[in-house]
């Protein structure tokens, strides 16, 4: 009988134990992959805000728990705008509001009319709101379609009824699904006068972006310059914690899973001592015995990984439908997430089966055959 056939027979002969180990691996893989996908999805959603404006980089307050909790005052904005190499510095207030059940985290952007063009906002219909208007709004074309609104219609937000003066488009899907308010009006609604959340910076043509970033952060150490998704993730502590949880879960899964698999395999080893002795006595090499035991473990790892990946997809899709995460968490199932899950399963299986396999192979045939 071939080693592969023997692996299948042994696993089938202990169906309950095999299913239990496969489930343990599956839950470990599900946890790791789900956390990785959730972290990636939240980071993608968060960084999409950064790309609403057509800028070379974005400035945020350093050390905030959530990037939208960043607060930058007017004097700081003026200093940034006057920094050598800066072509434009657009300060925007970004807030979220629950409009209805379908839009529990609707994005609202406060921006001055004069900054709309540098920010990359194009008016498709109607006209801009006035700088000091208190009940005017422009909607991204996707938001307007979702709400069924047109120029001149009324849009209720921030406890007020606002007239839609224009329908706009931006280079970001998040901008197209947002509402734009006069900056003073949105500051007043949220009781943050003179405060912006982010500053979108464009540099002069031919000036190195990194040089301007360094110049600003050196002069304003309370700010962080964000240009990539990785930098954005470092600035937002919530994303840092989610990523740390994903890494920690992978490490814990490997350690705890290896212990569970190792204990189960050792129990199997004691029950099958005479079997291993018989195999050694009829000419099986010790290497083949190791391959047999580890083959059983890796077969379970493959089955458990497949089940775990399927469970992770189901769990993440369910999470995206939660009212608290609707529109915020978008499922991004990347190859790296699945590879991480598979690597976790392989690592816990290898560590869990290595010692039992070596122990079984190193026992002498006579001792093994005499085991009761």
NORZI-V689417 format. One record per residue. RES is the residue in one letter. OMEGA is omega as a letter, one per 30 degrees, with the letter a starting at -180 (999 if undefined). NEAR is the number of other ideal C-beta (glycine too) atoms within 12 Angstrom. D_CENTER is the distance of its C-alpha to the mean C-alpha in Angstrom with 1 decimal. Layout:
RES_OMEGA_NEAR_D_CENTER, RES_OMEGA_NEAR_D_CENTER
//
This chain:
X_a_13_47.2, X_l_13_44.3, X_a_23_41.5, X_l_17_39.0, X_l_14_41.3, X_l_26_41.8, X_a_27_38.1, X_a_21_37.8, X_a_21_41.0, X_l_30_39.9, X_l_30_36.6, X_a_17_38.3, X_l_17_41.0, X_a_23_38.6, X_a_15_36.4, X_l_13_35.4, X_a_26_34.4, X_l_29_32.5, X_l_19_30.6, X_l_23_29.8, X_l_40_28.4, X_l_36_26.4, X_l_24_24.9, X_l_37_24.0, X_a_47_22.2, X_a_36_20.5, X_l_32_19.2, X_l_47_17.9, X_l_47_16.2, X_a_35_14.8, X_a_36_13.4, X_a_45_11.8, X_a_45_10.3, X_l_41_9.2, X_l_35_7.4, X_a_42_5.9, X_l_39_5.1, X_l_39_4.2, X_l_39_2.1, X_a_33_1.9, X_l_31_3.8, X_l_38_4.5, X_l_37_4.9, X_l_28_6.7, X_a_39_8.5, X_a_43_9.5, X_l_32_10.7, X_l_31_12.6, X_a_43_14.7, X_a_42_15.7, X_l_30_17.0, X_l_37_19.2, X_l_40_22.0, X_a_26_23.6, X_l_37_23.4, X_l_34_23.4, X_a_38_21.2, X_l_46_20.2, X_l_47_21.5, X_l_44_19.9, X_a_32_21.4, X_l_24_20.5, X_l_19_19.1, X_l_27_17.9, X_l_17_15.7, X_a_29_14.2, X_l_39_14.8, X_l_34_16.8, X_l_26_19.0, X_l_38_20.3, X_l_32_24.1, X_a_39_26.3, X_a_24_30.0, X_l_23_32.4, X_l_15_34.4, X_l_29_31.3, X_l_34_30.5, X_l_18_34.1, X_l_24_33.9, X_a_41_30.9, X_a_27_32.8, X_l_17_35.9, X_l_32_34.2, X_a_16_35.9, X_a_27_33.9, X_l_33_31.9, X_l_24_32.9, X_l_30_31.2, X_a_40_29.0, X_l_40_27.7, X_a_44_26.7, X_l_46_24.8, X_a_43_24.0, X_l_47_20.8, X_l_38_20.9, X_a_32_19.6, X_l_27_22.0, X_l_21_22.4, X_l_29_24.8, X_a_17_25.1, X_a_14_23.5, X_a_17_22.0, X_a_27_20.6, X_l_20_19.5, X_a_32_17.4, X_a_33_19.5, X_l_41_19.2, X_a_43_22.6, X_l_50_23.5, X_a_42_26.7, X_l_44_28.4, X_l_34_32.0, X_a_30_33.7, X_a_18_34.8, X_a_32_31.2, X_a_36_30.1, X_l_20_31.4, X_a_27_29.9, X_l_41_26.6, X_l_29_26.8, X_l_38_27.7, X_a_23_30.3, X_a_25_32.5, X_a_22_33.2, X_l_22_35.6, X_a_24_37.4, X_a_20_37.3, X_l_31_35.4, X_l_38_35.8, X_a_22_38.1, X_a_19_37.0, X_a_16_38.3, X_a_28_37.8, X_a_23_36.7, X_l_24_36.3, X_a_33_35.0, X_l_46_31.6, X_a_46_30.3, X_l_48_27.7, X_a_39_25.4, X_l_31_27.0, X_l_26_24.2, X_l_35_24.4, X_l_31_28.2, X_a_16_28.2, X_a_21_26.0, X_a_28_28.4, X_a_13_31.4, X_l_30_32.6, X_l_20_34.8, X_a_25_36.5, X_l_19_38.7, X_a_22_36.9, X_l_20_35.7, X_a_39_32.1, X_l_22_31.7, X_l_37_29.1, X_l_29_29.3, X_a_14_32.4, X_l_22_34.3, X_a_15_35.5, X_l_33_34.6, X_l_27_36.3, X_a_37_34.3, X_a_33_35.9, X_l_36_33.8, X_a_33_31.1, X_l_40_28.9, X_l_29_26.5, X_l_39_24.0, X_a_21_22.1, X_l_29_18.8, X_l_22_18.0, X_l_32_16.9, X_l_37_20.3, X_a_31_22.1, X_a_36_20.7, X_l_46_21.7, X_a_49_25.0, X_a_52_26.8, X_l_46_29.3, X_a_35_31.9, X_a_40_30.4, X_a_28_33.2, X_a_36_32.9, X_l_40_29.1, X_l_32_29.9, X_l_24_32.7, X_a_26_30.8, X_l_28_28.3, X_l_12_31.1, X_a_26_29.7, X_l_18_32.6, X_a_21_32.3, X_l_30_28.6, X_a_43_25.8, X_a_40_22.0, X_l_47_21.4, X_a_47_23.9, X_a_46_23.5, X_l_43_25.7, X_a_30_27.6, X_l_29_29.9, X_a_18_33.4, X_l_10_34.0, X_l_10_34.5, X_l_20_33.1, X_a_15_30.4, X_a_26_27.1, X_l_18_26.4, X_l_21_29.8, X_l_31_29.3, X_a_32_26.0, X_a_21_27.8, X_a_26_30.8, X_a_38_28.9, X_l_27_26.8, X_a_14_30.1, X_a_20_32.0, X_a_28_29.3, X_l_14_27.6, X_a_22_25.9, X_l_36_23.7, X_l_31_20.9, X_a_41_20.8, X_a_39_17.5, X_a_29_17.7, X_l_20_14.6, X_l_27_10.8, X_l_16_11.3, X_l_27_13.9, X_l_37_12.0, X_l_29_9.4, X_a_27_12.7, X_a_38_14.4, X_a_37_12.1, X_l_24_12.9, X_l_26_10.6, X_l_33_7.5, X_a_26_10.0, X_l_21_10.8, X_l_29_7.5, X_l_28_7.4, X_l_19_11.1, X_l_23_11.0, X_l_34_9.4, X_l_20_12.1, X_a_20_14.6, X_l_31_14.3, X_l_34_14.9, X_l_24_17.9, X_l_23_19.2, X_l_43_19.0, X_a_33_21.0, X_a_20_23.5, X_l_26_24.1, X_l_44_24.0, X_l_33_26.4, X_l_20_28.7, X_a_32_28.8, X_l_45_29.4, X_l_31_32.0, X_a_22_33.9, X_l_34_34.0, X_l_40_35.1, X_l_24_37.8, X_l_18_39.1, X_l_33_39.4, X_a_34_41.1, X_a_20_43.8, X_a_20_44.4, X_a_31_44.7, X_a_29_46.7, X_l_22_49.8, X_l_28_47.9, X_l_37_46.6, X_l_25_50.1, X_a_20_51.5, X_l_30_49.1, X_a_28_50.0, X_l_19_53.7, X_l_15_53.7, X_l_11_52.3, X_l_26_48.5, X_l_15_47.2, X_l_23_45.0, X_a_18_42.3, X_l_24_42.4, X_l_37_42.1, X_l_32_38.9, X_l_26_37.6, X_a_39_38.6, X_a_43_36.7, X_l_31_33.6, X_l_29_33.7, X_a_41_33.6, X_a_45_30.6, X_l_33_28.7, X_l_33_29.8, X_l_46_28.2, X_l_40_25.0, X_l_26_24.9, X_a_28_25.7, X_l_40_23.2, X_l_38_20.4, X_l_24_21.2, X_a_28_21.4, X_l_38_18.2, X_l_36_16.2, X_l_22_18.0, X_a_28_17.3, X_l_38_13.5, X_a_25_13.7, X_a_21_16.0, X_a_29_14.1, X_l_33_10.9, X_l_22_13.4, X_l_17_15.3, X_a_25_12.6, X_a_26_12.1, X_l_20_15.9, X_a_18_16.2, X_a_17_18.1, X_a_15_16.0, X_a_21_12.7, X_a_22_14.7, X_l_32_14.0, X_a_33_11.0, X_l_31_8.4, X_a_28_8.7, X_l_29_8.4, X_a_27_7.8, X_a_28_9.7, X_l_19_10.3, X_a_15_13.3, X_l_18_11.8, X_l_32_9.9, X_l_28_13.4, X_l_20_15.2, X_l_37_13.6, X_a_46_14.7, X_l_30_18.0, X_l_25_18.6, X_l_44_18.1, X_a_46_20.6, X_a_33_23.0, X_a_32_22.9, X_l_44_23.7, X_l_42_26.3, X_a_28_27.9, X_a_28_28.3, X_a_39_29.4, X_a_42_32.1, X_a_25_33.4, X_l_24_35.7, X_a_36_37.2, X_a_35_37.7, X_a_22_39.6, X_l_25_41.6, X_a_40_42.7, X_a_30_43.7, X_a_19_45.6, X_a_29_47.9, X_a_17_51.4, X_a_26_52.5, X_l_14_55.5, X_a_18_53.5, X_a_28_50.9, X_l_19_53.7, X_a_14_55.4, X_l_20_52.4, X_999_10_53.0
//
